[in-house]
């Protein structure tokens, strides 16, 4: 396809799209780069080649992909290859048909889709539910540096070099620097928190909420500044028309687009995908909104951002849009957009015009300094640790790739110079590489568990509350969790148990993790029949077996890789002694194997490493929850070998003996080579066994001992015992006096379950026994 353009009486200029390949002119194969499509293809190829080469070196020192995209842009920029300049006149001598035009459009489309997806995935309803502290931080970190910066804006305005920039433009440039350094964009915070894997932490929630407040103020100020710029630099009538057009756009978004999106969600059956026609309609609406806002002299991303904010996040519509465009945007569009914008960075301009931009650098440093103080002060006032306060303030002061697009926009509008733009790009690059390292050194998520000692059942007093946190992933977990909890019920609640139920839901179509408390006063924030079924089932348990206030229910909408943070944080807040989670391996109620869930297994491994209290992994074949009229009781057996995990398992079953429907047995497996020792674990084991052998203190527990020679005999004994009981409780690890497990260790399928737990969780076990694997909390 060819397009011919005429400039007055000059010769025609040909603008060609597709070529016939390198065979079109074998003597000069590079003629194909006179066509727009091959030129854009080679530009994209060079960008991704530079990205791959940069990341090969940067990943060795833990630097993220974003820095690689930026360095690829620097490589392709004026410093080395100068790809933009070499591509400018490839297509035509007409400046309108710039050779960078197609790639620029590609880049703009990428940033538009990125901002749409980020606004789509941001929860508007619960992001402010973290108390007044993030609101105060968000306001102060914007207002304080903005006011201080504006006070210093006009200083030394008489010394502005007119050859560098007209004085009015130079003052506008200073305003841009002050505004950009005072504000923080939500995608920047989300990117850093995701990279550090602390999105679900208290630190992450605080930073997210504060950044939303700051972002709202920053965007409002920028929109106002652009409106004033249109009023001063263009006609007043144009400014009024633009203002009316923007008001009309907001009305259309809130009174047409939003109801239409809600109607689509209501018309889509639950757990069914949304129709493709609706996805395409939303996509066309996003593109149309970008065109609309551009026509009326506003930034093209304003339309997509507003559309994304009014579309309900999560399934079915939000998740469908994310599934369709997320990978394409993040893996293709975004690298090209970042690299293309970074190509405009010219380091030599910083050197040559350093004197002219020196005051701009001073303003930036001043603004950042006051922003750091404004972030640290409220944190310290609310008794946050100093290091954590500094980390929050640094995070809210950093810059990353979302700011690059705003810098480029102001450069296109000639509000900032090429030298200032280049300096801001280098500063952003340093932020992307240094800030994650600094945050890791200042904030450690595990630090909050220090001093959280003796949160286990073994350390509890006999009549003290037993606090258990049980996790539910799927509908099949509900009845199993309830049946397990009922094992601890006692007549007249003489031995109280306090249960916290956490329903874990994978976060789809949104960024901000949510923890919802289902107390009577809480508002309904989510509409999902399965979640309501969970709440109804445990409410029934409250009425039948326990006091009405003994069960607290929560729902956590969280990223799959970070669910352990929500569990640990809730366990910490509820001062629980044990967390009980499903194993990921499930059977039917008749004992037939169903499936393995790798994601749940990964979650359990993370919990075993980080849990602030003891943890139990329940492998349930449905035996002890089966209603068998021939049996009036449930047989529970604890296998005791030695070590703190076995002592914790023994303490747990000791709580079950008060239930008249539960018969408890303890079987000690001893090595034939066991000898007395002064080891502290051995002494504690001896005291526990001594108490078990006392018939007066343990009337409801049957205790027996078996002497074994090695691994094969252990496996045989455990398999035989599994046929006699409904539930077996075992420790994950065992003491120094345990039998030789060397042969069994080589065949373990589930290392997180320990040797005995793995034996009882295999598929080919003929018994239908369920098993609880217990690990006492590792001391910090």
SVG drawing of the C-alpha trace seen along z (x, -y; Angstrom):
<svg xmlns="http://www.w3.org/2000/svg" viewBox="-29 -39 58 93">
<polyline fill="none" stroke="black" stroke-width="0.4" points="0.0,0.0 1.4,-3.4 0.3,-6.9 1.5,-9.9 1.7,-13.3 2.3,-16.6 3.9,-19.7 2.9,-22.8 4.7,-22.5 7.5,-20.3 8.1,-16.7 5.7,-14.0 6.7,-12.2 5.8,-8.5 4.8,-7.0 4.9,-3.2 3.6,-0.7 4.6,2.8 7.5,4.0 8.2,6.9 11.1,8.1 14.9,7.9 14.5,9.2 13.0,5.9 16.5,4.4 19.3,6.9 22.0,4.3 20.5,2.2 18.6,4.5 18.1,1.7 15.5,0.2 12.9,2.1 13.3,-0.3 11.7,-2.9 8.5,-1.1 6.7,-1.8 5.9,1.8 9.4,3.3 10.9,0.2 8.7,0.6 9.5,4.4 13.2,3.8 12.8,1.1 10.9,3.5 13.4,6.2 16.3,4.0 14.5,2.9 13.8,6.4 17.4,7.5 18.7,4.7 16.2,5.6 17.3,9.2 21.0,8.3 20.6,5.8 18.6,8.1 21.1,11.0 23.5,8.9 21.1,7.0 19.2,10.1 22.5,11.4 22.4,8.5 18.7,8.6 17.7,5.7 14.1,5.8 12.9,5.9 11.9,2.3 15.5,1.1 16.3,3.4 13.7,1.7 15.1,-1.7 18.7,-0.7 17.6,0.7 16.1,-2.7 19.4,-4.4 21.3,-2.0 19.0,-2.8 19.2,-6.5 21.6,-9.3 24.3,-7.9 24.9,-4.9 22.7,-3.9 20.4,-6.9 17.6,-4.8 15.0,-7.7 17.2,-10.0 18.2,-7.4 14.6,-6.4 13.2,-9.9 13.7,-10.4 13.5,-6.8 9.9,-6.9 9.5,-10.4 11.0,-13.9 7.7,-15.1 8.1,-15.8 4.5,-14.8 5.4,-11.3 8.2,-10.8 9.7,-7.3 9.1,-7.1 5.4,-7.7 4.2,-4.1 6.4,-3.1 5.2,-6.2 1.6,-5.2 2.4,-1.7 4.0,-3.1 1.0,-5.4 -1.4,-2.5 0.7,-0.5 0.7,-3.2 -3.1,-3.7 -3.9,0.0 -1.5,0.1 -3.2,-2.8 -6.6,-1.4 -5.7,2.0 -4.1,0.5 -7.1,-1.7 -9.4,1.3 -7.6,3.5 -7.7,0.9 -10.3,1.5 -12.2,-1.8 -14.3,-0.5 -11.9,0.9 -8.6,-0.9 -9.4,-3.5 -10.3,-1.1 -7.0,-1.3 -7.7,-4.1 -6.7,-7.7 -2.9,-7.3 -2.7,-6.6 -5.1,-9.5 -2.9,-11.9 0.3,-10.5 -1.2,-10.9 -2.3,-14.5 0.9,-15.6 3.3,-14.0 1.6,-16.0 0.7,-19.3 3.9,-19.9 6.5,-19.5 4.1,-21.3 3.8,-24.4 7.5,-24.5 8.5,-24.0 6.1,-26.7 7.5,-29.1 11.0,-28.6 9.9,-28.5 10.5,-32.2 13.8,-32.4 16.7,-33.4 14.2,-33.9 16.3,-36.9 19.2,-34.6 17.3,-32.4 19.3,-32.1 17.0,-33.3 18.9,-31.1 18.0,-28.1 14.3,-28.8 12.0,-31.9 11.5,-33.0 7.8,-32.1 8.5,-28.7 11.3,-28.2 8.9,-28.9 6.4,-26.5 9.2,-23.9 9.9,-24.5 6.2,-24.0 6.2,-20.6 9.2,-19.4 7.6,-20.5 4.2,-18.8 5.8,-15.6 8.0,-15.2 5.1,-16.0 2.8,-13.4 3.1,-9.6 1.3,-7.4 -0.4,-4.2 1.1,-2.0 4.6,-2.9 3.8,-1.8 2.1,1.3 5.1,2.2 7.6,1.9 5.4,3.7 4.8,6.6 8.5,6.8 9.3,7.0 6.5,9.5 5.0,7.3 1.8,6.3 -0.3,8.1 1.7,6.9 0.6,4.1 3.4,2.0 2.1,2.7 -1.5,1.8 -0.4,-1.4 1.7,-2.5 -1.1,-1.6 -3.8,-3.5 -1.5,-6.6 -0.5,-6.5 -4.2,-6.5 -4.8,-9.7 -1.7,-11.3 -2.5,-10.2 -6.0,-11.7 -4.6,-15.1 -1.7,-14.9 -4.0,-14.1 -6.4,-16.8 -3.6,-19.4 -2.2,-18.4 -5.7,-18.6 -6.2,-22.0 -2.8,-23.1 -3.4,-22.0 -6.8,-23.8 -5.1,-27.0 -2.4,-26.5 -5.1,-26.3 -6.8,-29.4 -3.6,-31.4 -1.9,-30.1 -4.9,-29.6 -8.2,-31.4 -10.6,-31.7 -13.4,-30.3 -11.4,-27.2 -10.7,-26.7 -14.4,-27.0 -15.3,-24.6 -12.7,-22.1 -14.1,-22.5 -17.7,-21.8 -16.5,-18.9 -14.7,-17.4 -17.8,-17.8 -19.9,-16.1 -17.3,-13.3 -17.5,-12.8 -21.3,-12.7 -21.3,-10.1 -18.8,-8.0 -20.8,-8.0 -24.3,-7.9 -23.9,-5.8 -20.7,-3.7 -20.9,-2.8 -24.5,-1.6 -23.8,0.3 -20.9,2.1 -22.9,3.0 -25.7,4.3 -23.2,6.5 -22.0,7.9 -25.6,8.6 -26.6,10.2 -23.6,12.6 -24.4,15.8 -22.3,16.5 -19.0,18.4 -19.6,18.0 -17.4,15.9 -18.6,12.6 -19.6,12.5 -16.9,11.4 -19.1,8.8 -19.1,6.9 -15.3,7.2 -15.0,5.7 -17.5,3.0 -15.5,1.9 -12.3,1.9 -13.8,-0.4 -15.1,-2.6 -11.6,-2.9 -10.1,-3.8 -13.0,-6.3 -12.4,-8.0 -8.8,-8.5 -9.7,-10.2 -12.3,-12.3 -10.0,-13.7 -7.2,-14.3 -9.6,-16.4 -10.4,-18.6 -6.7,-19.3 -6.6,-16.8 -4.1,-13.9 -5.2,-10.9 -4.8,-8.6 -7.5,-10.6 -10.3,-8.8 -9.0,-5.2 -8.3,-5.9 -11.8,-7.1 -13.3,-4.2 -11.2,-1.7 -12.3,-3.3 -16.0,-2.8 -15.9,0.8 -16.4,3.2 -13.1,4.9 -12.7,8.6 -14.9,11.2 -16.7,11.4 -16.0,8.3 -12.8,6.9 -11.1,10.3 -12.1,11.0 -10.5,7.7 -7.4,8.5 -7.1,12.0 -7.4,10.7 -5.0,7.8 -2.7,8.1 0.0,10.4 0.1,8.5 0.3,5.2 2.9,6.1 5.1,8.3 4.9,6.5 3.4,3.0 5.0,1.9 8.7,2.7 8.3,0.9 6.7,-2.1 9.3,-2.4 12.2,-1.9 10.8,-4.3 10.3,-7.1 13.8,-6.5 15.3,-6.9 14.7,-10.6 17.1,-10.8 20.3,-12.7 22.9,-12.6 25.1,-15.1 22.4,-17.7 22.7,-17.4 26.4,-18.1 26.2,-21.1 23.2,-22.7 24.1,-21.8 24.2,-25.4 20.7,-26.0 19.1,-23.0 21.1,-23.3 18.3,-25.2 15.8,-22.6 17.9,-19.9 18.0,-21.9 14.2,-22.2 13.8,-18.5 16.1,-17.7 14.3,-20.2 10.9,-18.8 12.0,-15.3 13.5,-16.2 10.3,-17.8 8.3,-14.9 10.4,-12.4 9.9,-14.5 6.1,-14.7 6.0,-11.0 8.1,-10.1 6.5,-12.5 2.9,-11.0 4.4,-7.4 6.5,-8.2 3.5,-10.0 1.5,-6.8 4.4,-4.8 5.6,-3.0 9.2,-1.8 11.8,-4.3 13.1,-2.0 9.5,-1.2 8.6,-4.9 11.7,-5.7 10.8,-2.9 7.2,-4.2 8.5,-7.7 11.1,-6.5 8.6,-4.4 6.2,-7.3 9.0,-9.5 10.3,-7.1 9.7,-7.2 9.4,-4.5 8.1,-3.9 4.6,-5.4 6.2,-8.8 8.3,-8.5 5.2,-8.9 4.2,-12.0 7.7,-13.4 7.5,-12.7 4.1,-14.4 5.4,-17.6 8.4,-17.5 6.1,-17.2 4.1,-20.2 7.4,-22.1 6.9,-22.6 10.3,-21.1 13.6,-21.1 15.5,-18.2 18.2,-18.5 15.6,-18.4 13.8,-15.5 17.1,-13.5 17.9,-14.2 14.5,-13.0 14.9,-9.8 18.2,-9.0 16.8,-9.8 13.9,-7.4 16.4,-4.7 18.3,-5.0 15.0,-4.7 14.1,-1.5 17.4,0.1 18.1,-1.3 14.8,-1.7 14.0,2.1 17.4,2.7 16.9,-0.1 13.4,1.1 14.6,4.6 17.3,3.4 14.8,1.3 11.7,3.5 11.7,7.2 8.2,8.8 9.5,11.5 10.6,8.9 7.1,8.5 7.2,12.1 10.2,11.3 9.1,11.6 6.0,13.5 7.1,16.4 5.4,19.6 2.3,19.3 1.7,23.1 -0.6,25.5 2.1,27.2 2.7,23.9 -0.9,23.3 -2.4,23.8 -4.8,26.7 -8.0,24.6 -6.9,21.7 -8.6,20.8 -7.6,22.8 -7.3,20.4 -7.4,22.0 -7.3,20.4 -8.7,22.6 -8.4,21.8 -10.9,22.6 -10.0,22.7 -12.8,24.6 -16.4,25.8 -15.1,29.2 -13.0,27.7 -16.0,26.3 -17.5,29.6 -14.0,31.0 -13.0,27.9 -16.3,27.9 -15.9,31.7 -12.3,31.1 -13.3,28.2 -16.1,30.2 -13.6,32.7 -12.7,30.1 -16.2,29.4 -16.8,30.2 -19.9,30.4 -20.9,26.9 -17.9,25.4 -15.7,26.2 -12.6,26.1 -13.2,23.1 -12.1,22.9 -12.0,19.8 -12.1,20.4 -11.1,17.9 -12.2,18.9 -10.3,17.4 -11.8,17.9 -9.0,17.5 -10.0,16.3 -7.6,15.8 -7.4,12.2 -8.4,11.8 -8.9,8.6 -7.7,6.2 -4.4,5.3 -5.2,4.3 -5.6,7.2 -8.7,7.1 -9.3,8.6 -13.0,8.5 -14.4,9.2 -17.8,10.8 -19.1,9.5 -22.7,8.3 -21.7,4.7 -19.6,5.1 -21.0,4.1 -21.3,6.6 -18.4,5.8 -18.5,8.8 -21.4,10.6 -20.5,14.3 -22.9,17.2 -20.0,19.5 -18.6,17.0 -22.1,16.6 -22.3,20.4 -19.1,20.5 -20.4,17.9 -23.8,19.6 -22.1,23.0 -19.9,21.7 -22.7,19.6 -24.6,22.8 -21.6,24.3 -21.6,21.3 -25.1,22.1 -24.8,25.8 -21.4,26.4 -20.0,23.2 -20.8,19.9 -22.0,17.3 -18.9,15.2 -16.4,18.0 -16.2,18.1 -14.9,15.1 -15.1,15.2 -12.9,13.4 -12.5,13.4 -9.1,12.6 -9.0,11.7 -5.3,12.1 -2.7,12.9 -1.9,16.6 1.8,16.2 1.1,13.8 -1.7,15.6 0.6,16.7 1.0,13.1 -2.7,12.7 -2.8,15.9 0.2,15.0 -1.0,11.5 -4.5,12.7 -2.9,15.3 -0.8,12.6 -3.8,10.3 -6.0,13.1 -3.1,14.5 -3.9,18.0 -2.0,21.0 -2.4,23.1 -3.2,22.6 -5.0,25.5 -4.8,25.7 -5.9,28.3 -3.1,30.3 -4.0,29.8 -4.5,33.5 -8.2,34.3 -10.3,37.4 -14.1,38.0 -16.1,38.8 -15.8,42.5 -12.0,42.3 -11.3,42.2 -8.5,40.0 -9.6,36.8 -6.8,34.3 -3.6,32.5 -3.5,28.7 0.1,27.5 -0.8,23.9 -2.1,25.0 1.1,27.1 3.3,24.0 1.2,22.0 1.7,24.6 5.4,24.7 5.5,20.9 3.5,21.2 5.8,23.8 8.7,21.4 6.9,18.2 4.1,19.1 4.0,17.1 2.4,20.1 2.1,23.8 0.6,25.2 -1.4,28.3 -1.8,29.6 -5.0,31.7 -5.0,34.6 -8.7,35.6 -10.1,38.7 -13.5,38.0 -13.4,40.8 -13.9,39.0 -16.6,36.7 -18.6,39.6 -21.9,40.2 -21.9,43.9 -24.9,45.1 -22.9,48.1 -20.3,45.9 -21.1,43.5 -17.6,42.2 -14.5,41.2 -11.2,42.9 -8.2,40.6 -4.6,41.7 -1.5,39.7 1.8,41.2 4.6,40.1 8.3,40.6 9.9,37.6 10.7,34.0 8.8,30.7 6.4,31.4 5.3,34.7 4.8,33.0 2.7,30.4 0.6,33.1 0.2,34.8 -1.0,31.5 -3.5,31.1 -5.1,34.6 -5.1,34.0 -7.7,31.3 -9.9,33.7 -10.2,36.1 -12.8,33.9 -15.2,34.6 -17.4,37.6 -17.7,38.6 -13.9,38.9 -11.7,41.8 -8.0,40.9 -5.1,43.2 -1.4,42.4 1.1,44.9 4.8,44.3 7.2,45.7 10.6,46.4 13.9,47.3 15.5,50.6 18.7,48.6 17.4,45.8 19.5,44.7 19.1,42.1 20.4,38.6 20.8,35.2 19.4,33.5 16.7,31.0 14.3,32.5 14.8,36.0 14.1,34.6 10.8,33.0 9.8,36.1 10.4,38.2 8.3,35.8 5.4,35.9 5.5,39.7 5.7,39.9 2.5,37.9 0.7,40.0 1.5,43.2 -0.2,41.7 -3.7,43.4 -5.2,40.7 -4.4,37.7 -5.1,39.4 -8.2,41.6 -9.5,40.8 -6.3,41.6 -5.1,45.1 -1.3,45.3 0.8,48.1 4.5,48.5 6.0,50.3 9.7,51.0 10.9,50.8 14.2,51.6 14.2,49.3 12.4,47.7 10.7,50.7 9.1,51.7 8.0,48.2 6.2,48.1 4.5,51.4 3.4,50.5 2.0,47.1 0.1,48.6 -1.4,51.2 -2.4,48.6 -4.1,46.5 -6.7,49.2 -7.8,48.9 -8.4,45.2 -10.4,42.4 -7.9,39.6 -4.2,39.8 -2.2,36.8 1.5,36.9 4.5,34.5 6.2,33.3 9.7,33.7 11.0,36.0 13.6,36.0 17.1,37.5 15.9,40.8 13.7,41.6 14.2,44.8 16.3,44.9 14.2,43.2 17.0,43.1 15.2,45.5 11.9,43.7 13.3,40.3 14.4,41.3 10.8,42.1 9.0,39.1 6.5,37.5 5.5,34.7 8.5,33.3 6.2,30.7 4.3,33.6 7.3,35.3 8.1,39.0 5.0,40.3 2.6,37.9 3.9,38.8 3.3,42.5 -0.3,41.7 -1.0,39.4 0.0,41.7 -2.6,42.7 -2.2,46.4 -2.9,46.5 -5.9,48.9 -7.1,47.2 -9.5,44.2 -7.8,42.6 -7.4,38.8 -4.2,37.4 -3.1,34.1 0.6,33.2 1.7,30.8 4.7,28.5 5.4,26.4 6.3,22.9 10.0,22.3 11.3,19.8 12.6,16.5"/>
</svg>
